[in-house]
Each structure stands twice: as C-alpha cells, then as structure tokens.
Amino acid sequence: MSKKQRLENEGRLSRRAFLGGATAALASCMLPKFSGAAVQTARTTLTVIGDSVERGFFVGRADAEPTNMVHAGLARKNGATGRMFPVLARELPSAQNGTYKVNRDGTVVTVYKLRSGLTWHDGKPLTAKDFILGWKIMNDPKVPWRGTPGSRQASSITAPDDLTLVIEWKKLHWSAAGLGMIDLIPLPTHLLQEVYAAGDYDALIKLPYWNRQFVGAGPYKLAEFGPGDQVTLEAFPNYALGRPKIDRIVYQFIPDRNAALAAVLSNQVDVSLNSALGFDQAVVAHEQWEMRGKGKVYFSPNSWVGVIPNPAHEWFRDIRVRQALLHALDREKMVQTLFAGKLQVAHFMLSPKDPAFPEAYKRAVKYEYNPEKAKRLLAEAGWKPAADGVLVNAKGERFSVDGVTEAGNKELEQVQAATIAYWKAVGVEIQIKNLPRRQMGDEKYRARPGTLQWRERNNSDEYFYTQLHSANIPKAEDRYSGQNIGGWNNPRADEIIDRLEETLLQPGARLLKAELMRLLSQDLPWLPIYYFSEHVTVRSDVKGVQPRQAAGVRNATAWNIHSWTKG
C-alpha cells in the first residue's frame, strides 16, 4: 500500500473524532474529567476552550489559536503590539545585515537564515526545502487554500543549503522582511511531497495530516484526539524559542456559548479564546466571576459585523438600494439596545485602534438613520409598496430575499433579527435561512452564497488585499476561495491597496488607508453595522496571556503560549 493510500484510509477512520458534535458532557455544561493516568500531578495542564468547529490545524481551514499552538513560521506576530519577531528564523532580514536588498528595477531579495537544529514534531529535520514545498502548495490554484499577497509576490524561493532561504520578490511587499506562518508556511516534505507530486489534489486535501495526524513545528505537538471536539497537546522540547513552561494543553472546541460560560464560572477552564463567549456571556462572566477575583475578562474589538449583499444578485447592484438599506437602520439604537452601549457602530473596515482611524472617520461617508430617505432611494430605484407593504418592481417582483447567518450564534442572530425588523418597515422582506458555520464555509455554499449574509469579518489592515481587492473576488477557477465576497471592483481602490501592499508599515500609509475607507463607504460592497468584540477569560493563576488586537491566523492570543505559566 502506498503512503497516499495509507494516509487516506487512516483519515476515513477518524475524521468524526475531530468533526463530532457536542458531547453529553457539554450538554450538561461540564467538561470531561481526566483520569489520574492522563493527568500527572507533577506536570502542569492548561485547559483551554474555543468556539471553533473548523476541520483541522492548517492555515486556510482552521482557526488561529490551535494553529499557532502547533505550528510556527519564520516569524510570528506579537498579537498585542502587532510587531513581528523571529521564530524559526535566526533573525529578520535587514539592509544593515545585508539580507534585504531592493534592486534598481523594483525587485527585492531577502535572505532568511534558519536556526540550527530545527526539527518537526516527529523528530525529522526541518530544512529550508520544507518552506519551498509550503510555498508551492499555498500558491497552487488547484489547492483551495490561498497564500497571502506576500507569498504570491515571491517569484522564486531557493535553498542554497538546509539553513538558508533566498527569496526573490517581483516587487516590494511590506511583509517581505517579516514572513509569518500564514505568509510562508513550512510543510514537511517527508510526509507530503510524494502525494503533492502525484498531482492528486483531492487526495492531498483529504489527508489526515491536516487534522488528526498533524505534524508541525510549534510549541506544542498533537498528542491525541479525545472525546468529541477535544485535542490534547504536549509541550515540544525542541521548539525554536525553548520548551514551553506548561506541559500539556487540553483544547476543547465548545460552540455552545452557554456551556462555555458555565465552564468558566465553575473554574473548569483556565483560558477561553476566540468567541467561546458571546457578549452576553462575557458580561455575566465579568459580573459573576471577575468581580469575585477569579480571573480577568478581556473585551477586544478586533473585527466588524455587517451585511454582505450577494454581488451576483441584480437588485443589489444598484447603489441606491444598498444606500437605502443602510439609511433604514438605526445602528446607534441597535448598539445601545443589544450591547448596552459598550460597542461601537462601524462605518468602514478599519480598527478603531488603528492610527489612521481618525482621518478615515473624517473622510468616510456616513449613513444616518433616515427611513424616509431610504424609502425615497428605493422608489428612485424602481420599488413601490404593494397593498401589503412589501415593495414591488416594474416586473411585479416582490422585494423578498433570503438572509443567512451562522445558526446558533445568538449575537449574530439577534443583530439579524433587529436588522430585518428595520428593513420590514421600509418594505423589504427577508426570509431567514441560517446555516451552521461549517456549511457556510464549504465550497458548495461559497459557490452559491445567500442573497444577504450577516457576517463577522476581520478589520485588520493586513487583510485589505484579501478582502477588498478585485483579484480576490471568488471564482470557479480558485474554488471560490477568494475573500472579497462583496465583489468590490473599484480600480482606484485596487491602486491604493496595491500601494499599501508596499507601504503598509510606513508613515504615509495613514492617508492611503483613510482614502481607501472613503471609497469603501462610498461604494458599500458590504453594509457595516458595528465592531465585534472578542472575549478572552483568564484565570487568576495563569500568567502571560495577552489578547490579540485583530482577528486572523496571523494574529493570535496564543502567539506567546510557550511563555505562559500556571500556578
């Protein structure tokens, strides 16, 4: 039996272990209890929960936290400050060290020197060739996980020796001197080269490597899959930055936020990450747990929530319709009512903590609550109210469309319900057809998404290219993996984004970002509602946790998990 067949068979036998639904223990709001044989008193164990229902650890198909626990790249981002620091690389390229050179024709060359003695979790040597394989796979159009703009700007990557990577860039890119795991991920040639070289992409995608047999180079290695959606990780002694201080991580995926809250309140977990707790649960945790000195609840506005019209639907191609829908929403009242005024209305895709935010806010087009103006705009677009109040166009079509958000996500469902009520008042009828998060992320749904989608999206400036550039509009040839799901296609915006891809970290980027936000608010490829707050809880005896300030795999609260301590 070939390596490919063996790996495929093993994947079919165990996939449910990672994808399984909530267990009876979660239903009763209790986490599994571990036997004395599993947890030794001489070792430290950290119990962590998150809300992910993703299928594995790999970039493009998993959430940031467990991925950053088990894998690493040349560099990693400090999730609290946004600064990059070397991990598998000895140092970051610089002009002073002769490892960063801009040529006269605009091309760039960077040289990364790997730390000596690096190994994969299975003990095999990690070499420069593993980064080359990762670059090829992440940028292969037949693979449904796309590399970042930075990796796609590399024209060639060579390995003069096992510890040296020479990267030639087509042009300057801001990440060239600080490539993180998402930009250039190493993949083990001894496990994946044979399958990839065979050209069987379906077999490659289905390999158990991506989940139950993952082998990485991060601070923790996969030890076992437990009952339901649980994984156990063990400290990796040969981690590039030193052996982690905590011996074992038990990571639970708990999509039920009330179960997650019960676990926090009863001190069954040490840290909760992602959005394991929604806003309501975080408030309860603050009042009933933090105020009793049990730990700390962090509120971090690192993404936005809005409604994304399907660009393929002709009704929403009319800018007057999109403007009307936003004018019909009293977003300030929604924030006050649903979130006790603790969150902030969003007008564009930029973190309120970004230095460019004040200038962007000044330039952006604002859509105040004005239902009468909304009705006028809809009338101008050809929509008139019928006898029952629902709008009808000249063809006799009723303005009745489907609306989709993540089923079971109470916060998004509440926002959806409030939005629908406002739109009903101006004659727009929405048929709720919510789906599980996993289904909304699969290729079949991406190919034919809902007409109106209530989504949480990253607001980090690093994602301008992936979420806003016309090159990333989903299409069949890349298996609809593009993240510009609003279909925004503005040449001036593309020009600004291309410029930001070179200058994002330079002072002049502030005005470019502000102008981009003006164009975004003018064109309204998506309808922003408010800034979403991610909530992290940390028990009082756990030290070193610094919540991330932006969402996405490059940003993770687990960025420094090797230095966390307990007790």
C-alpha positions as CSV (number, residue, x, y, z in Angstrom):
1,M,0.0,0.0,0.0
2,S,1.4,3.4,-1.0
3,K,1.9,6.3,1.6
4,K,-1.0,8.1,-0.1
5,Q,-3.4,5.2,0.3
6,R,-2.4,4.5,3.8
7,L,-2.9,8.2,4.8
8,E,-6.3,8.3,3.1
9,N,-7.6,5.2,4.8
10,E,-6.5,6.4,8.2
11,G,-8.3,9.7,7.6
12,R,-11.6,8.0,6.8
13,L,-11.4,6.0,10.0
14,S,-11.1,9.0,12.3
15,R,-12.5,12.2,10.7
16,R,-15.5,12.2,13.0
17,A,-13.3,12.4,16.1
18,F,-12.4,16.0,15.0
19,L,-15.8,17.0,13.5
20,G,-18.1,15.5,16.1
21,G,-20.9,17.4,17.6
22,A,-21.3,18.4,21.2
23,T,-20.9,15.6,23.7
24,A,-23.2,14.8,26.6
25,A,-20.7,16.4,28.9
26,L,-21.0,19.7,27.1
27,A,-24.8,19.4,27.0
28,S,-24.7,19.4,30.8
29,C,-22.2,22.3,30.8
30,M,-19.4,20.2,32.2
31,L,-16.1,19.4,30.7
32,P,-14.7,15.9,30.6
33,K,-12.9,14.7,33.7
34,F,-9.5,13.3,33.2
35,S,-8.2,10.2,34.9
36,G,-5.1,10.2,37.1
37,A,-3.3,8.3,34.4
38,A,-4.0,11.1,31.9
39,V,-3.0,14.0,34.1
40,Q,0.1,13.6,36.3
41,T,0.3,15.8,39.4
42,A,3.9,16.5,38.7
43,R,3.0,18.2,35.4
44,T,1.1,21.3,34.6
45,T,-2.0,21.1,32.4
46,L,-3.8,24.1,31.0
47,T,-7.4,23.6,29.9
48,V,-8.4,26.0,27.0
49,I,-11.7,26.4,25.3
50,G,-12.6,28.0,21.9
51,D,-15.6,28.0,19.7
52,S,-14.1,26.7,16.5
53,V,-15.7,24.0,14.5
54,E,-13.1,24.0,11.8
55,R,-11.6,20.8,10.4
56,G,-8.0,20.9,11.4
57,F,-4.9,22.9,12.1
58,F,-3.7,24.1,8.7
59,V,-3.8,27.7,7.6
60,G,-6.9,28.2,5.4
61,R,-9.0,25.6,7.2
62,A,-8.6,26.2,10.9
63,D,-8.8,29.0,13.4
64,A,-5.8,31.0,14.6
65,E,-5.4,29.7,18.2
66,P,-4.8,25.9,17.9
67,T,-2.9,26.5,14.6
68,N,-0.5,28.8,16.4
69,M,-0.1,26.3,19.2
70,V,1.0,23.5,17.0
71,H,2.8,25.3,14.1
72,A,5.3,28.1,13.5
73,G,6.8,30.0,10.7
74,L,9.9,32.1,10.1
75,A,8.4,34.9,12.2
76,R,5.4,35.4,14.4
77,K,3.4,38.5,15.3
78,N,3.1,39.8,18.8
79,G,-0.7,39.8,18.9
80,A,-0.8,42.6,21.5
81,T,1.6,45.1,19.7
82,G,1.4,43.9,16.1
83,R,5.2,43.7,15.8
84,M,6.9,40.7,14.1
85,F,9.7,38.7,15.8
86,P,11.8,35.7,14.5
87,V,10.9,32.2,15.4
88,L,12.2,29.5,13.0
89,A,14.5,32.2,11.5
90,R,17.6,33.4,13.5
91,E,16.8,37.0,12.7
92,L,14.6,39.1,10.4
93,P,16.1,40.3,7.1
94,S,17.5,43.8,7.2
95,A,19.6,46.1,4.9
96,Q,22.1,46.5,7.8
97,N,22.8,42.8,7.8
98,G,22.9,42.5,4.0
99,T,19.9,40.2,4.0
100,Y,17.4,42.7,2.5
101,K,18.1,44.3,-0.9
102,V,15.9,46.5,-3.2
103,N,17.1,46.4,-6.8
104,R,17.0,49.2,-9.2
105,D,14.2,47.6,-11.2
106,G,12.0,47.4,-8.1
107,T,12.6,43.7,-7.4
108,V,13.6,42.7,-3.9
109,V,15.8,39.9,-2.5
110,T,15.6,38.7,1.1
111,V,17.7,36.1,2.8
112,Y,16.4,34.1,5.8
113,K,18.8,32.0,7.9
114,L,17.1,29.3,9.9
115,R,18.1,28.4,13.4
116,S,20.2,25.3,13.6
117,G,18.8,22.0,14.9
118,L,15.2,22.6,14.0
119,T,13.0,19.5,13.8
120,W,9.4,18.6,13.1
121,H,7.3,17.2,15.9
122,D,8.1,13.7,14.7
123,G,11.8,14.3,15.1
124,K,12.7,14.7,11.4
125,P,14.9,17.6,10.4
126,L,13.1,20.8,9.4
127,T,15.0,22.4,6.5
128,A,14.7,25.2,4.0
129,K,13.2,22.8,1.5
130,D,10.1,22.4,3.7
131,F,9.3,26.1,3.2
132,I,9.6,25.8,-0.6
133,L,7.0,23.0,-0.5
134,G,4.7,25.1,1.6
135,W,5.1,28.0,-0.8
136,K,4.2,25.8,-3.8
137,I,1.2,24.2,-2.2
138,M,-0.2,27.5,-0.8
139,N,0.1,29.2,-4.2
140,D,-1.2,26.3,-6.3
141,P,-4.5,27.4,-7.9
142,K,-5.8,23.8,-7.6
143,V,-5.5,23.9,-3.8
144,P,-8.4,25.6,-2.0
145,W,-6.1,27.4,0.5
146,R,-4.5,30.5,-0.9
147,G,-1.3,32.1,0.1
148,T,-1.1,35.7,1.3
149,P,-0.3,38.6,-1.1
150,G,3.2,38.5,0.2
151,S,3.8,34.9,-0.7
152,R,2.3,35.4,-4.2
153,Q,4.7,38.3,-4.8
154,A,7.7,35.9,-4.5
155,S,9.0,35.0,-8.0
156,S,11.3,32.3,-6.7
157,I,12.5,30.6,-3.5
158,T,15.7,28.7,-3.4
159,A,17.6,26.9,-0.7
160,P,21.4,27.1,-1.2
161,D,21.7,24.9,1.9
162,D,19.4,23.4,4.6
163,L,19.5,26.5,6.7
164,T,19.2,29.3,4.1
165,L,16.2,30.6,2.1
166,V,16.8,33.1,-0.7
167,I,13.5,34.7,-1.8
168,E,13.3,36.9,-4.9
169,W,10.3,39.2,-5.0
170,K,8.6,40.6,-8.0
171,K,8.2,43.9,-6.2
172,L,8.4,45.3,-2.7
173,H,5.9,43.9,-0.2
174,W,5.6,45.1,3.4
175,S,5.8,41.5,4.8
176,A,9.0,40.6,2.9
177,A,11.1,41.3,6.0
178,G,8.8,39.6,8.4
179,L,7.2,36.5,6.9
180,G,4.8,34.8,9.3
181,M,3.4,31.3,9.2
182,I,0.4,32.4,7.1
183,D,2.8,34.1,4.6
184,L,5.2,31.2,4.1
185,I,4.2,28.1,6.0
186,P,6.7,25.2,6.2
187,L,5.2,21.8,5.2
188,P,7.0,18.5,5.9
189,T,8.5,17.2,2.6
190,H,8.9,13.7,4.1
191,L,5.1,13.5,4.6
192,L,3.6,15.5,1.8
193,Q,6.0,15.7,-1.1
194,E,5.0,12.3,-2.6
195,V,1.3,13.0,-2.6
196,Y,1.6,16.5,-3.9
197,A,4.0,15.5,-6.7
198,A,1.5,12.8,-7.8
199,G,-1.0,15.6,-8.7
200,D,-4.0,14.0,-6.9
201,Y,-5.4,17.2,-5.3
202,D,-8.5,15.5,-3.8
203,A,-6.2,13.0,-2.1
204,L,-4.0,15.8,-0.8
205,I,-6.9,17.8,0.6
206,K,-8.3,14.7,2.4
207,L,-5.1,13.6,4.1
208,P,-5.4,13.1,7.8
209,Y,-2.2,15.2,8.1
210,W,-4.3,18.3,8.2
211,N,-6.1,17.2,11.3
212,R,-5.6,14.0,13.4
213,Q,-2.1,13.3,12.2
214,F,-0.8,16.9,12.0
215,V,2.9,17.3,12.4
216,G,4.1,20.9,12.9
217,A,7.0,22.9,14.4
218,G,5.1,24.9,17.0
219,P,5.5,25.0,20.8
220,Y,3.0,22.1,21.2
221,K,2.6,18.8,19.4
222,L,-0.6,16.8,18.8
223,A,-0.8,14.0,21.4
224,E,-4.3,12.7,20.9
225,F,-7.9,13.4,20.0
226,G,-10.2,12.9,23.0
227,P,-14.0,12.5,23.1
228,G,-16.0,14.9,20.9
229,D,-14.2,18.1,19.8
230,Q,-11.2,17.8,22.1
231,V,-7.5,17.6,21.4
232,T,-4.6,17.1,23.8
233,L,-1.3,18.8,23.0
234,E,2.1,18.1,24.6
235,A,5.0,20.5,25.1
236,F,7.5,20.2,22.3
237,P,11.0,20.1,23.8
238,N,12.7,21.2,20.6
239,Y,10.6,24.3,20.0
240,A,12.7,27.1,18.4
241,L,12.1,29.5,21.3
242,G,12.5,26.9,24.0
243,R,10.4,24.3,25.7
244,P,7.0,25.7,26.8
245,K,6.6,26.2,30.5
246,I,3.2,24.4,30.7
247,D,3.5,20.7,29.9
248,R,0.1,19.9,28.5
249,I,-2.7,21.8,26.7
250,V,-6.2,20.3,26.7
251,Y,-8.1,22.3,24.0
252,Q,-11.9,22.0,23.8
253,F,-14.0,23.3,21.0
254,I,-17.3,24.4,22.5
255,P,-19.6,26.1,20.0
256,D,-22.3,26.4,22.7
257,R,-21.6,29.7,24.4
258,N,-23.8,29.0,27.4
259,A,-21.9,25.7,28.0
260,A,-18.7,27.7,27.7
261,L,-19.9,30.3,30.2
262,A,-20.8,27.5,32.7
263,A,-17.4,26.1,32.3
264,V,-15.8,29.5,33.0
265,L,-18.0,30.3,36.0
266,S,-17.3,26.8,37.6
267,N,-13.5,27.2,37.0
268,Q,-13.3,24.2,34.8
269,V,-11.2,26.0,32.2
270,D,-8.1,28.2,32.6
271,V,-8.4,30.2,29.4
272,S,-11.2,30.8,26.9
273,L,-10.3,32.1,23.5
274,N,-11.9,33.1,20.1
275,S,-15.5,33.9,20.7
276,A,-16.2,31.0,23.0
277,L,-18.1,33.6,25.0
278,G,-20.5,35.9,23.3
279,F,-21.1,39.5,24.5
280,D,-23.9,38.5,26.9
281,Q,-21.9,35.6,28.4
282,A,-18.8,37.9,28.7
283,V,-20.9,40.4,30.7
284,V,-22.1,37.6,33.0
285,A,-18.5,36.4,33.4
286,H,-17.4,39.9,34.3
287,E,-20.1,40.3,36.9
288,Q,-20.2,36.9,38.5
289,W,-16.6,35.7,38.0
290,E,-14.1,38.5,37.6
291,M,-15.7,40.6,40.2
292,R,-15.1,37.8,42.7
293,G,-11.4,37.8,41.9
294,K,-11.5,34.5,40.0
295,G,-9.8,35.9,36.9
296,K,-9.9,38.5,34.1
297,V,-12.4,39.1,31.3
298,Y,-11.0,41.0,28.3
299,F,-13.1,42.8,25.7
300,S,-11.2,43.3,22.4
301,P,-12.9,44.9,19.3
302,N,-11.0,43.1,16.6
303,S,-13.4,42.6,13.8
304,W,-16.7,44.0,12.4
305,V,-20.2,42.7,11.8
306,G,-22.1,43.7,8.7
307,V,-24.5,42.5,5.9
308,I,-22.9,41.5,2.6
309,P,-25.2,41.6,-0.4
310,N,-24.6,38.9,-3.0
311,P,-22.9,40.8,-5.9
312,A,-24.5,38.3,-8.4
313,H,-28.0,39.5,-7.4
314,E,-29.0,42.3,-9.8
315,W,-31.2,44.2,-7.3
316,F,-28.2,44.9,-5.1
317,R,-26.0,46.2,-7.9
318,D,-28.0,49.5,-7.7
319,I,-26.1,51.6,-5.2
320,R,-29.3,53.3,-4.2
321,V,-30.6,50.1,-2.9
322,R,-27.6,49.5,-0.8
323,Q,-27.6,53.1,0.5
324,A,-31.3,52.8,1.3
325,L,-30.8,49.6,3.4
326,L,-28.2,51.3,5.5
327,H,-30.2,54.5,5.9
328,A,-33.1,52.3,7.1
329,L,-31.0,51.0,10.1
330,D,-30.8,52.8,13.4
331,R,-27.4,51.4,14.2
332,E,-26.8,53.5,17.3
333,K,-30.0,52.3,18.9
334,M,-29.1,48.7,17.9
335,V,-25.8,49.0,19.7
336,Q,-27.4,50.6,22.7
337,T,-30.1,48.1,23.0
338,L,-28.2,44.9,22.1
339,F,-24.9,45.7,23.7
340,A,-25.6,48.2,26.5
341,G,-23.7,50.9,24.5
342,K,-20.4,49.1,25.1
343,L,-19.7,48.5,21.5
344,Q,-19.2,50.9,18.6
345,V,-21.1,51.5,15.3
346,A,-18.8,50.7,12.3
347,H,-18.7,52.8,9.2
348,F,-15.8,51.1,7.4
349,M,-13.3,48.2,7.7
350,L,-10.6,49.6,10.0
351,S,-9.9,49.0,13.6
352,P,-10.7,51.9,16.0
353,K,-7.2,51.4,17.4
354,D,-5.5,52.0,14.0
355,P,-3.6,55.3,13.9
356,A,-5.4,56.1,10.6
357,F,-8.8,55.8,12.1
358,P,-9.4,59.5,13.0
359,E,-8.6,60.6,9.4
360,A,-10.6,57.8,7.9
361,Y,-13.6,58.6,10.1
362,K,-13.4,62.3,9.0
363,R,-13.4,61.3,5.3
364,A,-15.9,58.5,5.3
365,V,-19.4,58.8,4.0
366,K,-21.9,58.3,6.9
367,Y,-25.4,56.9,6.5
368,E,-27.5,58.3,9.3
369,Y,-30.8,56.7,10.3
370,N,-33.4,58.2,8.0
371,P,-36.2,55.8,6.9
372,E,-37.9,58.4,4.7
373,K,-34.7,58.9,2.8
374,A,-34.4,55.1,2.5
375,K,-37.9,54.9,1.0
376,R,-37.1,57.7,-1.5
377,L,-34.0,55.9,-2.7
378,L,-35.8,52.7,-3.1
379,A,-38.6,54.5,-5.1
380,E,-35.9,56.0,-7.3
381,A,-34.6,52.5,-7.9
382,G,-38.0,51.4,-9.1
383,W,-39.5,49.9,-6.0
384,K,-43.1,50.8,-4.9
385,P,-45.0,49.4,-2.0
386,A,-47.8,46.8,-2.7
387,A,-51.0,46.6,-0.7
388,D,-49.3,44.5,2.0
389,G,-46.4,47.0,2.3
390,V,-43.8,44.8,0.6
391,L,-42.0,46.6,-2.3
392,V,-42.6,45.5,-5.9
393,N,-40.7,46.5,-9.0
394,A,-42.0,47.1,-12.6
395,K,-41.7,43.4,-13.3
396,G,-44.0,42.5,-10.5
397,E,-41.2,41.0,-8.4
398,R,-41.6,41.3,-4.6
399,F,-38.6,42.5,-2.7
400,S,-38.4,39.3,-0.8
401,V,-34.9,37.6,-0.5
402,D,-33.2,35.1,1.7
403,G,-31.0,36.1,4.7
404,V,-28.2,33.9,6.1
405,T,-26.1,34.0,9.2
406,E,-24.4,31.4,11.4
407,A,-27.1,29.3,13.0
408,G,-26.8,29.1,16.8
409,N,-24.7,32.3,17.0
410,K,-27.0,34.2,19.3
411,E,-25.3,37.6,18.8
412,L,-25.4,37.4,15.0
413,E,-29.0,36.1,15.1
414,Q,-30.1,39.0,17.4
415,V,-28.5,41.5,15.1
416,Q,-30.0,39.8,12.1
417,A,-33.5,39.9,13.7
418,A,-33.1,43.6,14.5
419,T,-31.9,44.4,11.0
420,I,-34.8,42.5,9.4
421,A,-37.3,44.5,11.6
422,Y,-35.9,47.8,10.4
423,W,-36.0,46.7,6.7
424,K,-39.5,45.4,7.0
425,A,-40.6,48.9,8.0
426,V,-39.4,50.2,4.5
427,G,-41.0,47.3,2.6
428,V,-38.1,44.8,2.3
429,E,-38.9,41.2,3.3
430,I,-36.2,38.8,4.4
431,Q,-36.7,35.0,4.6
432,I,-34.3,33.6,7.3
433,K,-32.3,30.6,6.0
434,N,-29.5,30.4,8.6
435,L,-26.9,27.6,8.3
436,P,-24.2,26.1,10.5
437,R,-20.8,27.9,10.3
438,R,-19.2,24.8,8.8
439,Q,-21.7,24.7,6.0
440,M,-21.3,28.4,5.3
441,G,-17.6,27.8,4.8
442,D,-17.7,24.9,2.4
443,E,-17.1,25.2,-1.3
444,K,-20.7,24.4,-2.3
445,Y,-22.0,27.3,-0.3
446,R,-19.2,29.7,-1.4
447,A,-20.1,29.0,-5.0
448,R,-23.8,30.0,-4.4
449,P,-23.9,32.1,-1.2
450,G,-27.1,33.6,0.3
451,T,-28.5,36.8,-1.0
452,L,-27.8,38.8,2.2
453,Q,-25.2,37.5,4.6
454,W,-24.8,38.7,8.2
455,R,-21.1,38.0,8.7
456,E,-18.2,38.8,11.1
457,R,-15.1,39.9,9.2
458,N,-11.6,40.8,10.1
459,N,-10.9,44.6,10.3
460,S,-7.1,44.4,10.3
461,D,-5.3,46.4,7.6
462,E,-3.3,43.3,6.7
463,Y,-6.4,41.9,5.1
464,F,-7.2,44.8,2.8
465,Y,-5.9,42.8,-0.2
466,T,-7.6,39.6,0.6
467,Q,-11.0,41.1,1.5
468,L,-11.2,44.2,-0.7
469,H,-9.0,43.8,-3.9
470,S,-10.8,42.7,-7.1
471,A,-8.2,40.0,-7.6
472,N,-9.8,38.1,-4.7
473,I,-13.4,38.1,-5.9
474,P,-14.4,34.4,-5.6
475,K,-14.4,32.5,-8.8
476,A,-14.6,28.9,-10.0
477,E,-11.0,28.5,-11.0
478,D,-9.8,29.0,-7.5
479,R,-12.7,27.0,-6.0
480,Y,-14.4,30.2,-4.7
481,S,-11.7,30.7,-2.1
482,G,-11.4,34.4,-2.6
483,Q,-12.4,36.5,0.4
484,N,-13.8,39.6,-1.4
485,I,-17.2,38.1,-1.1
486,G,-18.9,41.5,-1.6
487,G,-17.4,41.5,-5.1
488,W,-16.0,45.0,-4.8
489,N,-14.3,46.1,-8.0
490,N,-13.0,49.7,-7.9
491,P,-9.8,50.4,-9.9
492,R,-8.9,53.3,-7.6
493,A,-9.3,51.1,-4.6
494,D,-7.2,48.4,-6.2
495,E,-4.5,51.0,-6.9
496,I,-4.5,52.1,-3.3
497,I,-4.4,48.6,-2.0
498,D,-1.5,47.7,-4.3
499,R,0.4,50.7,-2.9
500,L,-0.4,49.7,0.7
501,E,1.0,46.3,-0.1
502,E,4.4,48.0,-0.3
503,T,4.0,50.8,2.3
504,L,1.6,49.5,4.9
505,L,4.1,49.9,7.8
506,Q,5.3,53.3,6.6
507,P,4.0,56.7,7.9
508,G,2.5,57.7,4.6
509,A,0.1,54.7,4.7
510,R,-2.2,56.6,7.1
511,L,-3.6,58.8,4.4
512,L,-3.8,55.9,1.9
513,K,-5.9,53.9,4.4
514,A,-8.1,56.9,5.1
515,E,-8.8,57.3,1.3
516,L,-9.5,53.6,0.9
517,M,-12.1,53.7,3.7
518,R,-13.7,56.7,2.0
519,L,-14.1,54.7,-1.2
520,L,-15.4,51.7,0.7
521,S,-18.0,53.8,2.5
522,Q,-19.0,55.4,-0.8
523,D,-19.4,52.1,-2.8
524,L,-20.9,50.0,0.0
525,P,-19.9,46.5,-1.2
526,W,-21.0,45.5,2.4
527,L,-23.2,47.2,4.9
528,P,-21.3,47.8,8.2
529,I,-23.2,47.7,11.4
530,Y,-20.8,47.5,14.4
531,Y,-17.4,46.5,15.7
532,F,-17.5,43.0,17.0
533,S,-15.8,42.3,20.4
534,E,-13.9,39.1,21.0
535,H,-13.8,38.0,24.6
536,V,-10.9,36.2,26.4
537,T,-11.1,35.0,30.0
538,V,-8.0,34.1,32.0
539,R,-8.0,32.5,35.5
540,S,-6.0,34.4,38.1
541,D,-3.3,31.8,38.4
542,V,-2.5,31.9,34.7
543,K,0.1,34.5,33.7
544,G,1.4,35.8,30.4
545,V,-1.8,35.8,28.3
546,Q,-2.0,39.0,26.1
547,P,-5.2,39.1,24.0
548,R,-4.8,39.8,20.3
549,Q,-5.9,43.1,18.9
550,A,-7.0,41.8,15.5
551,A,-8.5,38.6,14.2
552,G,-7.0,36.3,11.6
553,V,-4.4,33.4,11.6
554,R,-1.5,35.9,11.6
555,N,-3.0,37.3,14.9
556,A,-3.5,35.0,17.8
557,T,-3.7,35.3,21.6
558,A,-1.6,32.1,21.6
559,W,1.3,33.9,20.0
560,N,3.4,33.6,23.1
561,I,1.8,30.5,24.6
562,H,5.3,28.9,25.2
563,S,5.9,31.5,27.9
564,W,2.5,31.2,29.7
565,T,2.7,29.9,33.3
566,K,0.2,28.4,35.7
567,G,0.2,28.3,39.4
